Structures are given as C-alpha cells and as structure tokens.
C-alpha cells in the first residue's frame, strides 16, 4: 500500500513537469494504478479543481481514461484543444472523440466550442466533430459555420470534415464554390 501511495505521488509530481515525456509517463502510471487504487479518482478530481495545477489537462486526460467524464474534466479537455503543443492537442482530441461517441453531451460541447473557442480550439473541435460522427443538424450547422470562419485553418478543417458526409446539399455546394472562387487563402482554394 505504501509503495502504491509513493508511486501515485511520483506520478502526480510528473504531471507538473514541463517535459512532455515525463508528463506522459506520469499519465500512463496513473492510468495503470487507477483500477487498484480506489481513492485515486476522487483525488484526481480534487486536484483538477485546484487552480494552481499547471497541467489540468493531464489530470483530465487520466480521468477520461479511468472514470465517467465529469464536467470539470471535460472542460479541461476542451480547453486543452487549444494547447500550444500539437501532440497534446491531438492526444486530447483522440480521447474526446472516443468519449464523444458514447456521451452526447461531449458532442454538444464540441459543437459549442467550434463556435466559441479560440481559432485553434475551433479547428480541433471541427476535426473532433468529424470523427465523433456528431449526428444531424447541430453538426451540419457547425461545419457550415466553420466554412465561413475567419481562420483559414478552421475552413480547411471544415472542408476535410465534409469529406465524411454523404454528399453535400445545394447550400454546401454553393459555399464550396464560393471558397474555390474567392477565398483569400491558397490552401483553402486548393482544398
């Protein structure tokens, strides 16, 4: 028991490091210990609420793997979609995609973030919406809105997301044509 507590403390300390590899080892260690440490999930949830924690996303990432998604963890994961490190953004996106497939509230949060987040968050949310397979009008509206986003990378993500749709309707075809003819970004016109 004492060894497990020491291991948990070491892994939690690793989550506060700046080195991604050290953080990753801490995350993996906590995920591995979660099934054998009944007090770990409540501890992680408590630490997640501590504003002094540098890497709340790492705590939320562990929680996303070992417990039903709590609102604070989902919020931290959504926030991490804007992280400056692409590896972290994509790891979080893959987790949100997995969770979003079985938790409709997460899919709804992704739709909202595609509208209200930073440019990076909006782009990552669009990729998540694509891969979660968010059904119906909310997803379509989010993708149509993203086609008109001020950030060209968000527009590119929306174009990529529409590849998964079963044939765009007349409105979307009109938007595609407009992007092809008038978008100021070469990459968007080429896509």
BAFI-3210 file (N, C-alpha, C; in Angstrom, 3 decimals, decimal comma, padded with zeros to 6 digits):
// residues 191
n [1|2|3|4|5|6|7|8|9|10|11|12|13|14|15|16|17|18|19|20|21|22|23|24|25|26|27|28|29|30|31|32|33|34|35|36|37|38|39|40|41|42|43|44|45|46|47|48|49|50|51|52|53|54|55|56|57|58|59|60|61|62|63|64|65|66|67|68|69|70|71|72|73|74|75|76|77|78|79|80|81|82|83|84|85|86|87|88|89|90|91|92|93|94|95|96|97|98|99|100|101|102|103|104|105|106|107|108|109|110|111|112|113|114|115|116|117|118|119|120|121|122|123|124|125|126|127|128|129|130|131|132|133|134|135|136|137|138|139|140|141|142|143|144|145|146|147|148|149|150|151|152|153|154|155|156|157|158|159|160|161|162|163|164|165|166|167|168|169|170|171|172|173|174|175|176|177|178|179|180|181|182|183|184|185|186|187|188|189|190|191]
n.u [000,834|001,902|003,934|002,394|001,113|003,348|004,124|001,909|002,144|004,582|003,903|001,940|003,507|005,033|003,205|003,318|005,589|007,540|008,432|007,292|007,540|008,012|005,640|003,929|004,735|003,903|001,116|000,505|001,300|-000,519|-002,942|-002,583|-002,538|-005,043|-007,187|-006,516|-006,438|-008,612|-009,038|-007,947|-009,316|-011,181|-009,196|-007,837|-009,923|-010,276|-007,780|-007,931|-009,635|-008,045|-006,734|-004,054|-002,710|-000,572|-000,913|-003,728|-005,029|-003,687|-004,441|-007,169|-007,033|-006,139|-008,354|-010,312|-009,726|-010,186|-012,551|-016,090|-016,910|-016,609|-018,010|-016,003|-013,641|-014,159|-014,366|-011,702|-010,395|-011,533|-010,581|-007,883|-007,735|-006,821|-004,180|-000,707|001,055|001,096|001,075|-000,113|-002,616|-003,680|-003,657|-005,498|-007,693|-008,176|-008,970|-011,301|-012,827|-013,232|-014,661|-016,802|-018,307|-019,881|-021,036|-023,289|-023,388|-020,789|-020,307|-022,070|-020,785|-018,489|-019,543|-020,388|-017,887|-016,700|-017,763|-017,330|-014,712|-011,100|-009,175|-007,571|-008,823|-011,350|-010,742|-009,734|-011,992|-013,713|-012,440|-012,798|-015,617|-016,060|-014,870|-016,150|-018,606|-020,851|-024,277|-026,802|-028,566|-027,163|-024,396|-024,063|-024,703|-022,591|-020,391|-020,972|-020,913|-018,201|-017,041|-017,139|-015,427|-013,147|-010,532|-008,222|-007,333|-009,335|-011,355|-010,213|-010,239|-012,993|-013,638|-012,298|-013,791|-016,266|-015,780|-016,425|-019,131|-022,210|-022,470|-022,783|-025,321|-027,215|-026,771|-024,306|-022,695|-022,771|-021,410|-018,890|-018,141|-017,972|-015,808|-013,811|-013,680|-013,261|-011,859|-009,349|-007,136|-004,699|-004,454|-007,013|-008,537|-007,332|-007,966]
n.v [-001,201|001,269|001,535|001,846|004,282|005,947|005,656|006,794|009,430|010,115|009,935|011,919|014,153|014,146|015,066|017,760|018,627|020,134|018,720|016,826|014,048|013,149|013,919|012,280|009,727|009,932|010,190|007,724|005,990|006,650|005,950|003,208|002,527|003,183|001,287|-000,274|001,378|002,686|005,257|006,993|008,217|010,076|011,725|012,718|014,183|016,120|017,431|018,435|020,553|022,434|025,523|026,101|024,091|023,257|021,745|021,015|019,673|017,233|015,847|015,673|014,145|011,670|011,086|010,901|008,477|006,648|006,991|007,820|010,621|013,602|016,910|018,922|017,689|017,291|019,944|020,812|019,202|020,124|022,730|022,149|021,567|023,795|023,898|024,829|022,834|020,582|017,725|017,252|018,452|016,715|014,229|014,715|015,320|012,816|011,366|012,800|012,288|009,534|009,471|011,127|009,616|008,001|009,643|011,952|014,599|015,508|015,640|017,724|019,765|019,985|020,978|023,496|024,574|024,731|026,998|028,982|028,909|029,510|030,148|027,868|026,002|025,957|024,845|022,295|021,295|021,036|018,970|016,961|016,804|015,824|013,244|012,081|011,796|013,355|013,599|014,833|018,052|019,893|019,289|019,647|022,375|023,441|022,736|024,072|026,697|026,783|026,733|029,376|030,603|032,966|032,167|030,560|027,921|026,746|026,772|024,996|022,658|022,300|021,787|019,354|017,875|017,718|015,831|013,403|013,372|012,290|013,260|016,560|019,093|021,457|024,024|023,723|022,990|025,406|027,040|025,771|026,307|029,101|029,360|028,202|030,015|032,567|032,597|034,015|032,537|030,423|027,648|026,930|027,417|025,512|023,136]
n.w [000,000|000,845|-001,060|-003,382|-002,818|-002,804|-005,452|-006,743|-005,800|-006,988|-009,718|-009,861|-009,301|-011,598|-013,444|-013,177|-014,386|-017,051|-019,190|-021,826|-022,118|-019,534|-018,319|-019,779|-018,913|-016,259|-016,610|-017,866|-015,803|-013,751|-014,946|-015,126|-012,420|-011,498|-011,399|-009,229|-007,093|-005,171|-004,127|-005,920|-008,154|-006,883|-005,721|-007,983|-009,143|-007,187|-007,287|-009,848|-009,561|-008,411|-008,910|-009,023|-010,262|-012,868|-015,212|-015,862|-017,853|-018,046|-015,756|-016,305|-018,589|-017,623|-015,981|-017,968|-019,055|-017,038|-015,620|-015,591|-017,645|-015,996|-015,586|-014,998|-015,837|-018,555|-019,346|-018,913|-020,789|-023,186|-023,133|-023,447|-026,134|-027,315|-026,705|-026,926|-027,804|-030,412|-030,201|-027,738|-028,110|-030,098|-028,794|-026,772|-028,391|-029,605|-027,371|-026,635|-028,896|-028,680|-026,241|-026,915|-028,673|-027,115|-025,275|-025,544|-024,575|-024,640|-027,366|-027,962|-026,566|-028,114|-030,499|-029,580|-028,858|-031,345|-032,277|-030,318|-029,327|-029,230|-032,228|-032,679|-030,992|-032,189|-034,686|-033,916|-032,656|-034,827|-036,252|-034,345|-034,262|-036,807|-036,575|-034,403|-035,411|-035,072|-035,019|-037,298|-037,537|-035,690|-036,033|-038,780|-038,994|-037,483|-039,062|-041,461|-040,529|-039,842|-042,350|-043,058|-041,313|-039,816|-039,643|-041,716|-041,312|-039,867|-041,753|-043,578|-042,016|-041,837|-044,516|-044,802|-043,005|-044,241|-046,157|-045,088|-045,153|-046,624|-049,464|-050,187|-049,722|-051,743|-050,653|-049,314|-051,458|-052,861|-051,041|-051,078|-053,747|-053,614|-051,833|-053,394|-055,520|-054,334|-051,880|-049,818|-049,095|-050,358|-049,788|-048,915|-051,213|-052,902|-051,571]
ca.u [000,000|002,800|004,595|001,420|000,951|004,561|004,054|000,909|002,739|005,578|003,227|001,302|004,582|005,423|002,225|003,632|006,820|007,380|008,857|006,139|007,779|007,829|004,188|003,324|004,984|003,016|-000,243|000,412|001,391|-001,777|-003,969|-002,333|-002,828|-006,412|-008,040|-006,105|-006,360|-009,960|-009,062|-007,248|-010,228|-011,565|-008,030|-007,620|-010,993|-009,975|-006,636|-008,382|-010,283|-007,021|-006,281|-002,585|-002,155|-000,101|-001,374|-005,032|-005,370|-003,125|-005,346|-008,413|-006,719|-006,166|-009,748|-011,042|-009,423|-010,474|-013,810|-017,070|-016,483|-017,220|-017,970|-014,725|-012,647|-014,492|-013,998|-010,243|-010,020|-011,915|-009,613|-006,606|-007,735|-006,100|-002,815|000,294|001,743|000,208|000,949|-001,077|-003,933|-004,185|-003,944|-006,761|-008,743|-008,497|-009,742|-012,636|-013,542|-013,673|-015,694|-017,945|-019,119|-020,828|-021,566|-023,792|-023,096|-019,460|-020,501|-022,684|-019,724|-017,611|-020,259|-020,305|-016,503|-016,404|-018,294|-016,931|-013,333|-010,035|-009,045|-007,053|-009,893|-012,406|-010,237|-009,675|-013,373|-014,260|-011,905|-013,470|-016,993|-015,957|-014,524|-017,168|-019,795|-021,960|-025,387|-027,876|-028,464|-026,122|-023,090|-024,083|-024,628|-021,234|-019,471|-021,276|-020,370|-016,741|-016,628|-017,031|-014,615|-012,113|-009,235|-008,197|-007,140|-010,661|-012,050|-009,637|-010,765|-014,391|-013,624|-011,926|-014,905|-017,351|-015,440|-017,091|-020,584|-022,707|-022,949|-023,250|-026,545|-027,014|-026,180|-022,894|-022,023|-022,626|-020,327|-017,638|-017,818|-017,531|-014,444|-012,934|-013,534|-012,958|-011,153|-008,018|-006,078|-004,446|-004,712|-008,463|-008,975|-006,852|-008,730]
ca.v [000,000|002,422|001,647|002,378|005,704|006,633|005,670|007,802|010,750|010,356|010,188|013,239|015,148|014,167|015,857|019,183|018,906|020,754|017,748|016,025|012,621|012,918|014,005|011,077|008,600|010,128|009,874|006,267|005,353|006,850|005,133|001,814|002,342|003,582|000,143|-000,864|002,441|003,258|006,678|007,802|009,058|011,269|012,594|013,411|015,179|017,213|018,167|019,122|021,810|023,324|026,413|026,205|022,993|023,765|020,945|020,423|018,777|015,905|015,221|015,367|013,065|010,432|010,847|010,488|007,067|005,732|007,288|008,514|012,016|014,627|018,203|019,632|017,019|017,606|021,353|020,888|018,589|021,058|023,825|021,651|021,559|024,993|023,821|025,160|021,628|019,772|016,350|017,261|018,703|015,529|013,182|015,106|015,177|011,395|010,971|013,396|011,560|008,257|009,756|011,746|008,608|007,390|010,674|013,033|015,932|015,896|016,047|019,060|020,696|020,191|021,877|024,842|025,037|025,066|028,355|029,947|028,747|030,192|029,587|026,503|025,174|025,787|023,891|020,954|020,868|020,597|017,623|016,040|016,628|014,922|011,873|011,552|011,494|014,070|013,465|015,777|019,489|020,644|019,079|020,297|023,825|023,754|022,632|025,177|027,910|026,714|027,079|030,831|031,082|033,943|031,497|029,627|026,538|026,250|026,498|023,753|021,553|022,088|021,120|017,958|017,230|017,444|014,635|012,259|013,473|011,557|014,169|017,862|019,613|022,603|025,143|023,428|023,082|026,841|027,527|025,235|027,071|030,421|029,234|027,928|031,204|033,841|032,564|034,649|031,592|029,448|026,296|026,708|027,295|024,229|022,042]
ca.w [000,000|000,924|-002,363|-004,331|-002,499|-003,270|-006,915|-007,115|-005,541|-008,034|-010,993|-009,768|-009,424|-013,009|-014,196|-013,024|-015,127|-018,364|-020,193|-022,256|-021,892|-018,094|-018,103|-020,367|-018,003|-015,112|-017,055|-018,057|-014,489|-013,023|-015,601|-014,741|-010,985|-011,156|-011,072|-007,948|-006,090|-005,155|-003,778|-006,914|-008,945|-006,112|-005,568|-009,255|-009,303|-006,261|-007,824|-011,056|-009,162|-007,847|-009,984|-009,041|-011,067|-014,158|-016,345|-015,560|-018,952|-017,792|-014,783|-017,023|-019,522|-016,831|-015,602|-019,158|-019,321|-015,924|-014,927|-016,443|-017,799|-015,148|-016,277|-014,847|-016,679|-019,952|-019,545|-019,030|-022,059|-024,251|-023,061|-023,962|-027,598|-027,722|-026,171|-027,948|-028,283|-031,261|-029,695|-026,634|-028,711|-030,793|-027,802|-026,144|-029,406|-029,744|-026,187|-026,752|-029,948|-028,097|-025,247|-027,577|-029,352|-026,176|-024,373|-026,405|-024,037|-025,116|-028,755|-027,922|-026,154|-029,268|-031,405|-028,996|-028,937|-032,744|-032,467|-029,294|-028,871|-029,967|-033,576|-032,570|-030,426|-033,199|-035,680|-033,334|-032,418|-036,116|-036,501|-033,418|-034,745|-037,968|-036,208|-033,495|-036,196|-034,441|-035,962|-037,537|-037,789|-034,974|-036,655|-040,091|-038,767|-037,024|-040,198|-042,377|-039,887|-039,919|-043,719|-043,127|-040,194|-040,165|-039,678|-042,849|-040,876|-039,484|-043,016|-044,105|-041,207|-042,231|-045,816|-044,544|-042,304|-045,186|-046,944|-044,460|-045,334|-047,793|-050,491|-049,699|-050,329|-052,633|-049,911|-049,075|-052,759|-053,154|-050,177|-051,633|-054,954|-053,164|-051,305|-054,529|-056,367|-053,678|-050,594|-049,941|-048,717|-051,425|-049,310|-048,883|-052,616|-053,414|-050,933]
c.u [000,874|003,508|003,658|001,216|002,153|004,568|003,062|001,486|003,776|004,950|002,529|002,337|005,014|004,468|002,495|004,907|006,506|007,730|007,682|006,328|007,589|006,339|003,521|003,528|004,092|001,582|-000,416|000,451|000,096|-002,909|-003,813|-002,715|-004,293|-007,290|-007,730|-006,074|-007,694|-010,016|-008,461|-008,182|-010,713|-010,405|-007,776|-008,679|-010,754|-008,827|-007,019|-009,024|-009,293|-006,465|-004,758|-001,932|-001,785|-000,740|-002,672|-005,438|-004,863|-003,978|-006,636|-008,200|-006,750|-007,617|-010,576|-010,815|-009,924|-011,822|-014,802|-016,718|-017,291|-017,092|-016,629|-013,638|-012,902|-014,093|-012,487|-009,771|-010,357|-010,954|-008,286|-006,588|-007,058|-004,660|-001,800|001,032|000,792|000,025|-000,096|-002,476|-004,499|-004,472|-005,280|-007,911|-009,145|-009,306|-011,164|-013,464|-014,079|-014,815|-016,968|-018,856|-020,140|-021,428|-022,018|-023,496|-021,728|-019,550|-021,109|-021,658|-018,771|-018,256|-020,176|-018,890|-016,130|-016,897|-017,589|-015,470|-012,357|-009,946|-008,549|-008,107|-011,000|-011,986|-010,244|-011,080|-014,013|-013,736|-012,574|-014,900|-017,000|-015,785|-015,472|-018,366|-021,017|-023,118|-026,177|-027,535|-027,393|-024,740|-023,020|-023,947|-023,225|-020,251|-019,713|-020,710|-018,846|-016,226|-016,454|-016,175|-013,545|-010,729|-009,206|-008,008|-008,447|-011,450|-011,525|-010,150|-012,206|-014,477|-013,281|-013,077|-016,039|-017,042|-016,150|-018,602|-020,992|-023,315|-023,474|-024,521|-026,211|-026,373|-024,685|-022,112|-021,792|-021,491|-018,964|-017,197|-017,320|-016,121|-013,450|-012,653|-012,953|-012,139|-009,750|-006,851|-005,912|-004,802|-006,195|-008,975|-008,541|-007,636|-010,107]
c.v [001,259|002,636|002,257|003,875|006,515|006,725|006,721|009,198|011,092|010,673|011,545|014,351|015,263|015,018|017,354|019,583|019,590|019,794|016,829|014,537|012,266|012,946|012,731|009,858|008,712|009,762|008,364|005,529|005,479|006,033|003,672|001,550|002,551|002,414|-000,479|000,147|003,171|004,749|007,577|008,720|010,257|012,248|013,386|014,487|016,378|018,070|018,961|020,468|022,818|024,215|026,556|025,097|023,527|023,050|020,221|019,420|017,363|015,147|014,788|014,213|011,716|010,100|010,369|009,032|006,125|005,942|007,890|010,004|012,985|015,980|018,938|019,014|017,327|019,045|021,500|020,281|019,512|022,243|023,402|021,516|022,807|025,008|024,142|023,950|020,772|018,342|016,255|017,489|017,439|014,384|013,464|014,940|013,712|010,886|011,530|012,707|010,255|008,483|010,296|010,758|007,963|008,388|011,876|014,437|016,417|016,346|017,447|020,119|020,992|021,130|023,311|025,406|025,412|026,466|029,361|029,896|029,662|029,559|028,140|025,568|024,929|024,741|022,466|020,413|020,374|019,202|016,596|015,761|015,652|013,473|011,253|011,096|012,119|014,081|014,755|017,229|020,223|020,503|019,784|021,806|024,237|023,725|023,739|026,479|027,940|027,019|028,586|031,427|032,054|033,304|030,474|028,169|025,920|025,923|025,201|022,539|021,248|021,390|019,640|017,208|016,880|016,240|013,407|012,278|012,745|012,529|015,465|018,302|020,869|023,786|024,928|023,485|024,541|027,434|027,045|026,047|028,468|030,393|029,027|029,201|032,408|033,764|033,163|033,693|030,528|028,023|025,968|026,537|025,950|023,066|021,949]
c.w [000,000|-000,415|-003,400|-004,083|-002,976|-004,793|-007,391|-006,927|-006,608|-009,373|-010,992|-009,898|-010,894|-013,841|-014,116|-013,765|-016,447|-019,489|-020,540|-021,980|-020,418|-017,759|-018,616|-019,469|-016,765|-015,437|-017,172|-016,723|-013,703|-013,640|-015,173|-013,284|-010,627|-010,733|-009,721|-006,811|-006,019|-004,820|-004,834|-007,703|-008,136|-005,913|-006,843|-009,486|-008,396|-006,804|-009,068|-010,724|-008,579|-008,961|-010,055|-009,867|-012,442|-015,340|-015,990|-016,631|-018,681|-016,778|-015,478|-018,000|-018,797|-016,481|-016,793|-019,520|-018,238|-015,254|-015,919|-016,500|-016,934|-015,853|-016,166|-015,723|-018,150|-020,264|-019,737|-020,355|-023,235|-024,292|-023,693|-025,482|-028,157|-027,244|-027,268|-028,530|-029,134|-030,744|-028,594|-027,186|-029,335|-029,839|-027,131|-027,138|-029,558|-028,557|-026,265|-027,829|-029,391|-027,111|-025,903|-028,281|-028,417|-025,188|-025,208|-025,883|-024,496|-026,565|-028,817|-027,505|-027,305|-030,276|-030,883|-029,104|-030,368|-033,091|-031,566|-028,878|-029,592|-031,355|-033,522|-032,006|-031,439|-034,231|-035,127|-033,067|-033,714|-036,463|-035,595|-033,861|-035,916|-037,511|-035,191|-034,308|-035,547|-035,428|-036,158|-037,698|-036,973|-035,617|-037,999|-039,934|-038,336|-038,200|-041,223|-041,819|-040,024|-041,328|-043,889|-042,030|-040,685|-040,283|-040,820|-042,424|-040,388|-040,741|-043,648|-043,336|-041,596|-043,579|-045,652|-043,881|-043,262|-046,079|-046,393|-044,640|-046,609|-048,797|-049,918|-050,419|-051,143|-051,908|-049,704|-050,384|-053,146|-052,321|-050,668|-052,850|-054,588|-052,608|-052,446|-055,338|-055,637|-052,390|-050,757|-049,643|-049,805|-051,002|-049,289|-050,311|-053,200|-052,830|-051,557]
res [x|x|x|x|x|x|x|x|x|x|x|x|x|x|x|x|x|x|x|x|x|x|x|x|x|x|x|x|x|x|x|x|x|x|x|x|x|x|x|x|x|x|x|x|x|x|x|x|x|x|x|x|x|x|x|x|x|x|x|x|x|x|x|x|x|x|x|x|x|x|x|x|x|x|x|x|x|x|x|x|x|x|x|x|x|x|x|x|x|x|x|x|x|x|x|x|x|x|x|x|x|x|x|x|x|x|x|x|x|x|x|x|x|x|x|x|x|x|x|x|x|x|x|x|x|x|x|x|x|x|x|x|x|x|x|x|x|x|x|x|x|x|x|x|x|x|x|x|x|x|x|x|x|x|x|x|x|x|x|x|x|x|x|x|x|x|x|x|x|x|x|x|x|x|x|x|x|x|x|x|x|x|x|x|x|x|x|x|x|x|x]
***
